[in-house]
Structures are given as structure tokens and as C-alpha cells.
Amino acid sequence: MIISDDYRFAFIHIPKCAGSSVSAQLAGIDSYHGKFSGDGPHDQLGYIYFCHLPLQTLHDHFPEEFRKVTEYDSVAFVREPQARFASALMQYVRTYKIPQFKISVHAAAAEAAGVIEHLRKKPQTLEAAYSMFLPQTSFTTLNHKVLIKHLFLLGQMAEFADFVRMKTGICFRAGNRENQSAVPRSAIVKDVSSIFRHVYVYLPQSARYKLKMAAVAYGLYKSATQELSQKLSENHEIRNFIDDYYAEDIMLFKSLRSAQTRAASSETAAA
């Protein structure tokens, strides 16, 4: 989460909705100097990700920041719920279960049942390992009222960049995407990656990101989210869980997509 008192601007970091990419570029205007960008212990909440705080949590434990979020020009990205669940699952697996160089779509899908069981037991958990699965509406809506003033679909990065430039003067680079999930394209790539793993983990984050993007560009790694999302959609139980757990997210996404379609139609008619 980025809060700028100078610009009366707040970016709400919904997990797996381009938050890392946006926060990296807006860090320079953050009045809290990264306080809400990492993970750590909280006296009452336990060990949490401070960048992933739902509105109810902000209201209850960070009232001053909640006031600013509701008063300032607040923005957030919204993503298609099934694709977002797949992206969150892939990150969960690579962070807590399987090293990046060993991950496969099949292995990630096999972890879905355990995640779903945990979320059913603790549907609004702030646990660091599971906060990425929180519904998007937890970050946009409180007491059935949408409090975030400007919501963009993930595909509206260019429109978001225009808004940021207008509000803050920052030339936001719409094409930059960080923290994307990728898996080795072949067993050979997986074996080679394992050899260099011990060197890779000691590189700076920026260097690791550049290497990963280069590997994807050269076809050594492939984006995993779309393939995993398709695989998950073939499982009836997982589909039912997504439809139930993310029911409000689905409604929000459809509403924003319809508004985008109407706006595009109006622009076409005006032209």
C-alpha cells in the first residue's frame, strides 16, 4: 500500500493484482517510507503482510491510515477471480512448498485442495502464507459500500498510467510487470536451473527479475498462470469453491468489465 500525503493519493495493493509492479514505481511518493510494503509481526494480528491489509483491518488497527484511504484519491486494480486464484496458488507453492526451478503446473494444481481446505476453515485469514487469497472486495468494500474511488481492471494499465501521471506527475511505465509466475519449459531447463540455483538466490531482487524476464523472452520459461487457471477450471470442486468464496469479486469484476465495455462503445459512437 502506498499513501502519499503530498498528493492526497493512495494505492491499495490487492494481492496478485499488479501491486508489486505499481508499488515499485510509486515508492518515491510514499509518505510512510515502505511501512506498508513488507511483512512482519504485529502485536495483535500476528505475523502478517503489511502490504495486504483489508479495509476492515485498516479500520480496526490503523484508523489514521484508514481515514486517509477513504478521503484521498484511492486506486486499486481488480482481476478476473479465477486467474487471480491461479496466480495466488502459484505464488503460494513457489514460496512455501516447491523451489521455483522445480515448479510445474501439475504440482501447483495438486496443492489447491489443501489451500481450499484452509480457506474454508479461516475464510478471512491474515496469515502471511494465505493473505494473497483474500477476496478482492476485502480491499475495496466495507459494509457493502465500495470505498476505493478509482478501480481499474488489470488490462487497463495504460489508463491507470494516465491517471497516475495526472495526479502525481509520475511517468508510470505501464509495461513493467513484476512478481509474475513462470515455470521451466522443459526438463533440461529445470535441471540447468537447479545447478545455478545457489548462485541465483544471492543475486539482488532486480537482477533476479531481469534474469527471469530474459528466460521467458528466450522461451526457456513460460508464464504459468493461464495454463494453471485452465487446469483448475477443469476441476468441478475447485470451480465451485471459486464461485462461492469469490462470489462478490465475480460481481465486482463483471460490473467493471461492463462499465469498460459501455465506455468503449460510447467512444466508438462519438468517433
Rosetta silent file (secondary structure, phi, psi, omega in degrees, C-alpha in Angstrom):
SEQUENCE: MIISDDYRFAFIHIPKCAGSSVSAQLAGIDSYHGKFSGDGPHDQLGYIYFCHLPLQTLHDHFPEEFRKVTEYDSVAFVREPQARFASALMQYVRTYKIPQFKISVHAAAAEAAGVIEHLRKKPQTLEAAYSMFLPQTSFTTLNHKVLIKHLFLLGQMAEFADFVRMKTGICFRAGNRENQSAVPRSAIVKDVSSIFRHVYVYLPQSARYKLKMAAVAYGLYKSATQELSQKLSENHEIRNFIDDYYAEDIMLFKSLRSAQTRAASSETAAA
SCORE:     score description
SCORE:     0.000 S_00000001
   1 L     0.000  135.969  177.566    0.000    0.000    0.000 S_00000001
   2 E  -117.824  126.172  174.604    1.220    3.479   -0.922 S_00000001
   3 E  -123.461  121.901  179.273   -0.149    6.571    0.823 S_00000001
   4 E  -113.737  111.394  176.802    1.050    9.986   -0.323 S_00000001
   5 L   -70.848  -32.323 -179.123    0.101   12.901    1.881 S_00000001
   6 L   -62.754  -40.871 -176.750    1.685   15.328   -0.583 S_00000001
   7 L  -103.478    0.471 -176.196   -0.597   14.260   -3.432 S_00000001
   8 L    49.013   56.789 -171.863   -3.534   13.037   -1.315 S_00000001
   9 E  -135.485  140.833  178.148   -3.236    9.757   -3.183 S_00000001
  10 E  -140.234  129.019  173.843   -3.443    6.123   -2.034 S_00000001
  11 E  -106.037  122.233 -179.396   -2.707    2.920   -3.928 S_00000001
  12 L   -94.774  120.437 -175.305   -4.326   -0.163   -2.417 S_00000001
  13 L   -88.279   92.152  172.820   -2.263   -3.288   -3.003 S_00000001
  14 L   -78.707  127.170 -176.890   -4.731   -6.093   -3.683 S_00000001
  15 L   -55.607  137.132  176.686   -2.692   -9.322   -3.736 S_00000001
  16 L    63.710   31.755  176.686   -1.907  -10.684   -7.228 S_00000001
  17 L  -130.853   51.418  176.770   -3.275   -7.581   -8.959 S_00000001
  18 L    65.821   16.916 -176.265   -0.079   -5.923  -10.226 S_00000001
  19 H   -63.218  -41.168 -179.850    0.602   -4.490   -6.767 S_00000001
  20 H   -64.904  -39.901 -179.862    4.333   -5.208   -6.744 S_00000001
  21 H   -64.629  -42.994 -178.087    4.774   -3.600  -10.153 S_00000001
  22 H   -71.290  -47.576 -176.823    2.882   -0.470   -9.144 S_00000001
  23 H   -59.819  -36.501 -179.744    4.389   -0.119   -5.665 S_00000001
  24 H   -61.755  -35.079 -178.390    7.925   -0.332   -7.044 S_00000001
  25 H   -86.010  -21.098 -177.612    7.308    2.709   -9.243 S_00000001
  26 H  -102.423    2.747 -175.912    5.378    4.736   -6.668 S_00000001
  27 H   -57.743  -30.086 -176.826    7.685    4.099   -3.695 S_00000001
  28 H   -67.115  -19.153 -179.404    9.216    7.554   -4.053 S_00000001
  29 H  -106.489    6.890 -177.465    5.986    9.331   -3.057 S_00000001
  30 L   -73.243  113.906 -179.896    5.131    7.026   -0.141 S_00000001
  31 L   -68.253  -15.462 -178.789    4.735    9.164    2.989 S_00000001
  32 L  -101.378    3.341  172.346    5.185    6.019    5.116 S_00000001
  33 L    51.626   45.645  174.321    8.527    5.076    3.523 S_00000001
  34 L    85.276    7.344  179.899    7.620    1.429    2.951 S_00000001
  35 L   -56.551  -35.043 -177.684    5.875    0.749    6.274 S_00000001
  36 L  -108.025   41.802 -179.070    3.068   -0.975    4.371 S_00000001
  37 L  -123.884  -11.162 -176.820    5.224   -2.826    1.847 S_00000001
  38 L  -125.043 -164.095  179.063    6.674   -5.798    3.711 S_00000001
  39 E  -117.340  162.253  179.700    5.859   -8.489    6.212 S_00000001
  40 E   166.527 -179.456 -177.345    6.459   -8.701    9.943 S_00000001
  41 E   -82.231  147.384  172.888    4.931   -9.113   13.390 S_00000001
  42 E  -127.918  139.180 -173.343    2.000   -7.113   14.733 S_00000001
  43 L   -53.920  -37.878 -175.555    1.156   -7.022   18.428 S_00000001
  44 L  -106.909  -29.597 -172.719   -2.457   -8.110   17.896 S_00000001
  45 L   -94.443  -13.523 -176.733   -2.606   -9.589   14.404 S_00000001
  46 E    88.440 -156.215 -179.065    0.451  -11.844   14.497 S_00000001
  47 E   -85.724  115.899 -172.822    2.876  -12.216   11.600 S_00000001
  48 E  -135.487  167.965  168.794    1.258  -10.543    8.578 S_00000001
  49 E   -91.845  112.805 -178.998    1.928   -8.891    5.240 S_00000001
  50 L   -70.184  -17.943  177.536    1.506   -5.188    5.908 S_00000001
  51 L   -78.723  -14.919 -177.534    1.071   -4.567    2.172 S_00000001
  52 L  -116.402   69.986 -178.491   -2.056   -6.768    2.149 S_00000001
  53 L  -110.223  114.845  176.496   -4.356   -5.165    4.718 S_00000001
  54 L   -61.907  161.697 -177.614   -8.113   -5.374    4.104 S_00000001
  55 H   -62.003  -36.888  179.429  -10.209   -2.300    4.789 S_00000001
  56 H   -63.092  -39.557  178.372  -11.728   -3.811    7.924 S_00000001
  57 H   -66.818  -42.506  175.777   -8.245   -4.387    9.341 S_00000001
  58 H   -59.127  -45.260 -178.581   -7.204   -0.841    8.449 S_00000001
  59 H   -60.280  -42.853 -173.527  -10.342    0.479   10.126 S_00000001
  60 H   -80.872  -34.269 -170.768   -9.788   -1.534   13.314 S_00000001
  61 H  -118.743  -17.049  179.894   -5.998   -1.293   13.739 S_00000001
  62 L  -134.586   64.606 -172.346   -4.767    1.625   11.593 S_00000001
  63 H   -59.996  -36.370 -179.807   -7.509    4.262   11.895 S_00000001
  64 H   -66.616  -42.379  178.159   -5.389    7.207   10.684 S_00000001
  65 H   -68.330  -37.004  176.863   -4.359    5.353    7.537 S_00000001
  66 H   -61.453  -42.859  178.792   -7.949    4.200    7.005 S_00000001
  67 H   -59.451  -43.702 -179.299   -9.119    7.814    7.176 S_00000001
  68 H   -65.299  -42.453  179.780   -6.588    8.826    4.535 S_00000001
  69 H   -59.803  -39.337 -177.724   -7.519    5.940    2.239 S_00000001
  70 H   -80.390  -23.705 -179.167  -11.180    6.935    2.368 S_00000001
  71 H   -92.774  -35.038 -176.542  -10.515   10.673    1.989 S_00000001
  72 L   -78.085  173.442  171.709   -7.704   10.668   -0.590 S_00000001
  73 E   -74.160   99.289 -176.491   -7.892    9.716   -4.275 S_00000001
  74 E   -98.031  142.684 -177.675   -7.606    5.956   -3.752 S_00000001
  75 E  -136.128  154.713  175.597   -6.944    3.488   -6.580 S_00000001
  76 E  -159.942  158.588  173.413   -6.682   -0.279   -6.997 S_00000001
  77 E  -100.294  145.691  176.256   -6.595   -2.949   -9.694 S_00000001
  78 E  -121.364  140.086 -174.850   -9.210   -5.695   -9.973 S_00000001
  79 L  -125.008  152.606  176.009   -8.530   -9.025  -11.683 S_00000001
  80 L   -56.435  124.861 -168.825  -10.650  -11.864  -13.061 S_00000001
  81 H   -59.155  -39.651 -178.437  -11.111  -14.064   -9.948 S_00000001
  82 H   -68.284  -42.705  177.770  -10.197  -17.471  -11.377 S_00000001
  83 H   -64.065  -36.713  179.448   -6.981  -16.195  -12.974 S_00000001
  84 H   -67.544  -41.180  178.067   -6.144  -14.408   -9.735 S_00000001
  85 H   -61.604  -41.457  178.319   -6.672  -17.567   -7.670 S_00000001
  86 H   -62.664  -41.800  179.011   -4.364  -19.450  -10.040 S_00000001
  87 H   -65.024  -42.249  178.361   -1.720  -16.727   -9.714 S_00000001
  88 H   -64.456  -40.304  179.522   -2.019  -16.738   -5.909 S_00000001
  89 H   -63.618  -42.222  179.298   -1.765  -20.521   -5.830 S_00000001
  90 H   -63.302  -41.881  178.680    1.389  -20.464   -7.945 S_00000001
  91 H   -66.299  -40.914  178.157    2.996  -17.883   -5.654 S_00000001
  92 H   -58.464  -45.034 -177.892    1.986  -19.866   -2.566 S_00000001
  93 H   -65.346  -45.428 -177.172    3.558  -23.009   -3.996 S_00000001
  94 H   -72.931  -22.935 -179.817    6.821  -21.357   -5.034 S_00000001
  95 H   -87.208  -37.643 -170.013    7.124  -19.509   -1.712 S_00000001
  96 H  -119.346  -12.181 -172.327    6.154  -22.224    0.757 S_00000001
  97 L  -122.004  -52.145 -170.829    6.163  -25.609   -0.977 S_00000001
  98 L  -132.233  132.085  176.098    8.390  -26.097   -4.033 S_00000001
  99 L   -57.079  148.314 -176.680   11.516  -24.196   -5.201 S_00000001
 100 H   -49.644  -43.938 -173.696   10.946  -22.067   -8.305 S_00000001
 101 H   -73.692   -9.548  179.027   13.115  -24.246  -10.539 S_00000001
 102 H  -105.671   -4.407 -174.491   11.140  -27.393   -9.632 S_00000001
 103 L   -69.469  142.442  170.037    7.628  -26.000  -10.037 S_00000001
 104 L  -135.705  161.066  178.101    5.247  -27.405  -12.609 S_00000001
 105 H   -61.883  -39.476  179.413    1.609  -26.608  -13.311 S_00000001
 106 H   -62.191  -43.561 -179.621    0.670  -30.141  -12.256 S_00000001
 107 H   -65.475  -39.079  178.735    2.486  -29.778   -8.927 S_00000001
 108 H   -65.377  -43.723 -179.707    0.832  -26.408   -8.258 S_00000001
 109 H   -61.693  -33.562 -179.044   -2.637  -27.763   -9.040 S_00000001
 110 H   -65.738  -20.484 -179.970   -2.057  -30.619   -6.588 S_00000001
 111 L   -87.052   -7.573 -174.273   -1.732  -28.065   -3.760 S_00000001
 112 H   -62.062  -40.580 -176.399   -5.131  -26.484   -4.456 S_00000001
 113 H   -61.167  -42.979  179.416   -7.111  -28.868   -2.240 S_00000001
 114 H   -64.574  -40.252  178.685   -5.018  -28.067    0.839 S_00000001
 115 H   -64.922  -45.148 -179.430   -5.308  -24.317    0.255 S_00000001
 116 H   -61.949  -41.868  178.553   -9.066  -24.550   -0.238 S_00000001
 117 H   -60.676  -42.473 -179.988   -9.479  -26.560    2.954 S_00000001
 118 H   -65.659  -43.129 -178.081   -7.535  -23.936    4.911 S_00000001
 119 H   -67.913  -31.226  176.073   -9.513  -21.037    3.436 S_00000001
 120 H   -68.371  -33.961  178.860  -12.797  -22.716    4.266 S_00000001
 121 H   -76.760  -36.899 -178.497  -11.699  -23.025    7.892 S_00000001
 122 L  -129.929   78.140 -170.575  -10.314  -19.468    8.033 S_00000001
 123 L   -65.918  -22.675 -179.463  -12.089  -17.511    5.271 S_00000001
 124 L  -123.378   37.341 -174.924  -10.662  -14.057    6.122 S_00000001
 125 L   -67.579  141.017  175.395   -7.237  -15.070    7.420 S_00000001
 126 L   -99.636    5.333  179.473   -4.414  -12.537    7.532 S_00000001
 127 E   -51.938  136.646 -175.702   -1.757  -15.253    7.853 S_00000001
 128 L   -53.971  -38.452 -175.908    1.201  -14.330    5.685 S_00000001
 129 L   -71.906  -20.344 -173.053    1.025  -17.600    3.742 S_00000001
 130 L  -121.617   -4.403 -176.684   -2.654  -17.187    2.855 S_00000001
 131 H   -63.536  -23.591  179.113   -3.360  -13.448    2.737 S_00000001
 132 H   -66.537  -14.572  179.985   -2.776  -13.472   -1.015 S_00000001
 133 H   -94.144   -3.341 -179.294   -6.038  -15.445   -1.348 S_00000001
 134 L   -56.567  142.391  177.277   -8.200  -12.852    0.412 S_00000001
 135 L   -57.558  145.134  179.820  -11.177  -11.698   -1.706 S_00000001
 136 L   -62.922  -33.217 -179.427  -10.544   -8.529   -3.646 S_00000001
 137 H   -66.383  -17.636  174.398  -13.655   -6.945   -2.185 S_00000001
 138 H   -62.553  -24.562 -176.379  -11.957   -7.134    1.236 S_00000001
 139 H  -102.366   -8.051 -176.898   -9.718   -4.350   -0.063 S_00000001
 140 H  -117.022  -22.468 -167.155  -12.343   -2.296   -1.918 S_00000001
 141 E  -132.436  139.505  175.897  -15.553   -2.628    0.073 S_00000001
 142 E  -140.700  128.991 -177.752  -16.636   -2.215    3.678 S_00000001
 143 L    53.584   44.050  176.002  -20.166   -2.700    4.998 S_00000001
 144 L    66.620   17.563  178.164  -21.396   -3.224    1.432 S_00000001
 145 E  -122.256  126.767  177.492  -20.028    0.132    0.283 S_00000001
 146 E   -73.697  118.466 -175.695  -17.180    0.473   -2.210 S_00000001
 147 L  -100.755  -19.444  178.658  -14.722    2.881   -0.584 S_00000001
 148 L   -80.293  124.422 -168.440  -11.910    2.873   -3.154 S_00000001
 149 L   -73.819  -32.743 -174.873  -12.666    5.743   -5.509 S_00000001
 150 E  -129.366  113.513  179.662  -10.955    4.552   -8.700 S_00000001
 151 E  -113.826  131.090  179.761  -10.942    0.891   -9.712 S_00000001
 152 E  -119.069  143.492  169.326   -9.148   -0.345  -12.823 S_00000001
 153 E   -72.991  155.769 -176.625   -9.211   -3.748  -14.463 S_00000001
 154 L   -59.000  -28.772  179.617   -5.809   -5.377  -14.754 S_00000001
 155 L   -80.439   -0.021 -178.773   -5.893   -4.798  -18.505 S_00000001
 156 L  -101.788   38.697 -177.749   -6.309   -1.045  -18.029 S_00000001
 157 H   -62.116  -36.520 -179.926   -2.687   -0.382  -17.131 S_00000001
 158 H   -66.515  -41.215  177.716   -2.391    2.406  -19.715 S_00000001
 159 H   -65.046  -38.728  176.924   -5.452    4.190  -18.303 S_00000001
 160 H   -62.622  -42.937  179.724   -4.011    3.778  -14.814 S_00000001
 161 H   -59.844  -40.125  177.722   -0.710    5.265  -16.003 S_00000001
 162 H   -63.739  -40.861 -179.862   -2.575    8.311  -17.329 S_00000001
 163 H   -64.611  -46.006  179.831   -4.359    8.731  -14.005 S_00000001
 164 H   -61.442  -42.510  179.860   -1.120    8.485  -12.005 S_00000001
 165 H   -63.369  -41.022  179.709    0.590   10.989  -14.293 S_00000001
 166 H   -67.084  -38.971 -174.675   -2.313   13.416  -13.942 S_00000001
 167 H   -81.180  -37.859 -171.515   -2.470   13.026  -10.152 S_00000001
 168 H  -120.733  -16.291 -175.783    1.225   12.890   -9.229 S_00000001
 169 L    84.983   -1.914 -179.525    3.249   13.852  -12.294 S_00000001
 170 L   -78.234  131.461  175.609    4.993   10.454  -12.266 S_00000001
 171 L   -83.454   87.236 -176.721    5.575    8.903  -15.701 S_00000001
 172 L   -72.796  131.252 -179.074    4.354    5.446  -14.789 S_00000001
 173 L   -89.503  104.291 -171.661    5.684    2.701  -17.105 S_00000001
 174 L   -67.279  -22.798 -175.897    2.615    0.675  -17.942 S_00000001
 175 L   -83.159  -11.969 -176.361    4.522   -2.262  -19.413 S_00000001
 176 L   -75.665  125.730  176.420    6.503   -3.157  -16.303 S_00000001
 177 L  -132.497  124.631  178.270    5.262   -6.294  -14.529 S_00000001
 178 L  -112.361  165.782  173.863    6.980   -7.838  -11.517 S_00000001
 179 L    61.577   31.577  176.806    6.316  -10.963   -9.457 S_00000001
 180 L   -84.670  144.821 -178.890    4.887  -12.920  -12.397 S_00000001
 181 L   -84.597  133.454  177.575    4.791  -16.703  -12.110 S_00000001
 182 E  -142.643  149.692 -179.833    6.841  -18.723  -14.592 S_00000001
 183 E  -128.491  152.953  178.041    7.843  -22.382  -14.849 S_00000001
 184 E   -57.969  140.680 -177.374   10.640  -24.158  -16.790 S_00000001
 185 L   -79.726  -20.281 -178.737    9.553  -25.081  -20.301 S_00000001
 186 L  -148.453  167.721  178.547   11.413  -28.415  -20.276 S_00000001
 187 H   -64.917  -33.635  179.792   13.156  -30.909  -18.001 S_00000001
 188 H   -64.093  -45.320  178.036   16.533  -29.777  -19.335 S_00000001
 189 H   -61.051  -39.724  179.434   15.840  -26.169  -18.330 S_00000001
 190 H   -62.734  -42.340 -179.876   14.734  -27.404  -14.901 S_00000001
 191 H   -66.286  -43.048  179.203   17.986  -29.349  -14.451 S_00000001
 192 H   -65.164  -40.607  179.751   20.171  -26.435  -15.549 S_00000001
 193 H   -61.336  -37.865 -179.206   18.248  -24.060  -13.283 S_00000001
 194 H   -65.220  -32.088 -179.962   18.862  -26.325  -10.305 S_00000001
 195 H   -66.438  -40.723 -176.215   22.619  -26.169  -10.905 S_00000001
 196 H   -92.904    4.233 -176.387   22.678  -22.372  -10.788 S_00000001
 197 H   -57.970  -41.446 -175.025   20.100  -22.092   -8.003 S_00000001
 198 H   -67.701  -26.278  175.700   22.662  -21.499   -5.248 S_00000001
 199 H   -81.167  -41.708 -175.458   24.091  -18.509   -7.137 S_00000001
 200 H   -57.534  -42.449 -174.047   20.688  -17.134   -8.161 S_00000001
 201 L   -66.979  -18.450 -179.669   19.342  -16.788   -4.601 S_00000001
 202 L   -94.304   -2.622  178.674   22.177  -14.425   -3.639 S_00000001
 203 L   -76.402  152.729  174.276   21.556  -12.012   -6.514 S_00000001
 204 L   -59.854  153.941 -178.705   19.732   -8.709   -5.866 S_00000001
 205 H   -55.627  -41.086 -178.795   15.981   -8.790   -6.490 S_00000001
 206 H   -62.834  -39.050  179.582   16.335   -6.535   -9.537 S_00000001
 207 H   -68.792  -40.055  178.436   18.910   -8.871  -11.095 S_00000001
 208 H   -63.847  -39.636  179.042   16.759  -11.931  -10.460 S_00000001
 209 H   -62.314  -44.917 -179.659   13.793  -10.206  -12.064 S_00000001
 210 H   -63.828  -39.823  178.071   15.822   -9.331  -15.174 S_00000001
 211 H   -64.201  -42.952 -179.377   17.107  -12.909  -15.457 S_00000001
 212 H   -63.925  -43.373  179.876   13.620  -14.344  -15.124 S_00000001
 213 H   -65.951  -35.468  176.914   12.211  -11.999  -17.753 S_00000001
 214 H   -66.108  -40.214  178.730   15.120  -12.831  -20.081 S_00000001
 215 H   -62.824  -39.087  177.388   14.454  -16.552  -19.599 S_00000001
 216 H   -67.489  -43.533 -178.646   10.805  -16.021  -20.501 S_00000001
 217 H   -61.399  -37.028 -179.474   11.740  -13.881  -23.524 S_00000001
 218 L   -86.868    3.996  175.930   14.099  -16.588  -24.840 S_00000001
 219 L    81.275   10.319  179.321   11.482  -19.298  -24.343 S_00000001
 220 L   -78.210  -34.686  175.416   13.298  -21.092  -21.509 S_00000001
 221 E  -118.765  157.855  177.883   10.487  -20.361  -19.064 S_00000001
 222 E  -130.849  150.533  176.380    6.812  -19.895  -19.771 S_00000001
 223 E   -63.156  135.163 -172.434    4.079  -17.975  -17.990 S_00000001
 224 L  -102.072  -21.528 -169.833    2.246  -20.404  -15.748 S_00000001
 225 H   -62.115  -46.180 -176.861   -0.895  -18.597  -14.620 S_00000001
 226 H   -64.124  -43.375  179.837   -3.023  -19.081  -17.742 S_00000001
 227 H   -65.262  -41.295  179.269   -2.178  -22.773  -18.030 S_00000001
 228 H   -67.120  -40.502  178.373   -2.822  -23.355  -14.326 S_00000001
 229 H   -59.052  -42.333  178.247   -6.101  -21.433  -14.472 S_00000001
 230 H   -63.479  -42.445 -179.409   -7.274  -23.671  -17.318 S_00000001
 231 H   -64.998  -41.332  179.661   -6.307  -26.802  -15.399 S_00000001
 232 H   -65.659  -35.064 -178.316   -8.116  -25.626  -12.260 S_00000001
 233 H   -66.303  -18.738  179.699  -11.248  -24.826  -14.277 S_00000001
 234 L   -81.000   -8.788 -179.534  -11.482  -28.497  -15.256 S_00000001
 235 L   -99.621  117.419 -174.944  -11.983  -29.467  -11.597 S_00000001
 236 H   -61.179  -42.379 -178.064  -15.637  -29.181  -10.556 S_00000001
 237 H   -65.383  -40.264  179.657  -14.887  -28.813   -6.825 S_00000001
 238 H   -67.611  -41.823  177.444  -12.360  -26.019   -7.411 S_00000001
 239 H   -59.654  -42.907  179.608  -14.748  -24.181   -9.724 S_00000001
 240 H   -64.097  -40.420  178.357  -17.481  -24.371   -7.097 S_00000001
 241 H   -61.090  -47.698 -179.610  -15.127  -23.058   -4.425 S_00000001
 242 H   -60.847  -43.650  179.883  -14.097  -20.076   -6.571 S_00000001
 243 H   -62.212  -33.732 -178.253  -17.723  -19.292   -7.427 S_00000001
 244 H   -84.784  -54.713 -174.446  -18.648  -19.350   -3.735 S_00000001
 245 H   -64.829  -35.356 -177.296  -15.594  -17.872   -1.995 S_00000001
 246 L  -109.685   29.830 -176.690  -15.139  -15.124   -4.588 S_00000001
 247 H   -58.213  -44.545  179.955  -18.824  -14.502   -5.374 S_00000001
 248 H   -70.057  -33.342  176.075  -18.601  -10.768   -4.575 S_00000001
 249 H   -63.562  -41.067 -179.633  -15.336  -10.494   -6.504 S_00000001
 250 H   -62.221  -42.812  178.743  -17.024  -12.017   -9.545 S_00000001
 251 H   -63.819  -42.291  179.509  -19.838   -9.468   -9.322 S_00000001
 252 H   -64.158  -45.090 -179.523  -17.346   -6.593   -8.965 S_00000001
 253 H   -61.377  -45.733 -179.409  -15.265   -7.788  -11.902 S_00000001
 254 H   -63.476  -37.886  179.386  -18.312   -8.176  -14.151 S_00000001
 255 H   -64.399  -44.582  179.486  -19.552   -4.728  -13.156 S_00000001
 256 H   -67.382  -38.238  179.458  -16.227   -3.085  -14.013 S_00000001
 257 H   -66.605  -39.188  177.648  -15.940   -5.010  -17.263 S_00000001
 258 H   -64.240  -41.158  178.567  -19.454   -3.948  -18.279 S_00000001
 259 H   -63.750  -38.874  178.433  -18.623   -0.332  -17.490 S_00000001
 260 H   -64.209  -41.588  179.740  -15.456   -0.621  -19.581 S_00000001
 261 H   -64.527  -42.079  179.138  -17.445   -2.063  -22.494 S_00000001
 262 H   -64.473  -40.714  179.835  -20.038    0.718  -22.294 S_00000001
 263 H   -64.229  -41.351  178.934  -17.315    3.354  -22.204 S_00000001
 264 H   -64.981  -39.329  179.607  -15.607    1.844  -25.255 S_00000001
 265 H   -65.537  -38.850  179.315  -18.929    1.721  -27.116 S_00000001
 266 H   -66.033  -40.235  179.075  -19.613    5.369  -26.304 S_00000001
 267 H   -65.529  -39.341  178.947  -16.173    6.410  -27.557 S_00000001
 268 H   -64.710  -43.131 -179.685  -16.702    4.452  -30.785 S_00000001
 269 H   -65.217  -39.119 -179.703  -20.105    6.043  -31.326 S_00000001
 270 H   -67.277  -33.638  179.177  -18.724    9.520  -30.657 S_00000001
 271 L   -69.806    0.000    0.000  -15.916    8.945  -33.166 S_00000001
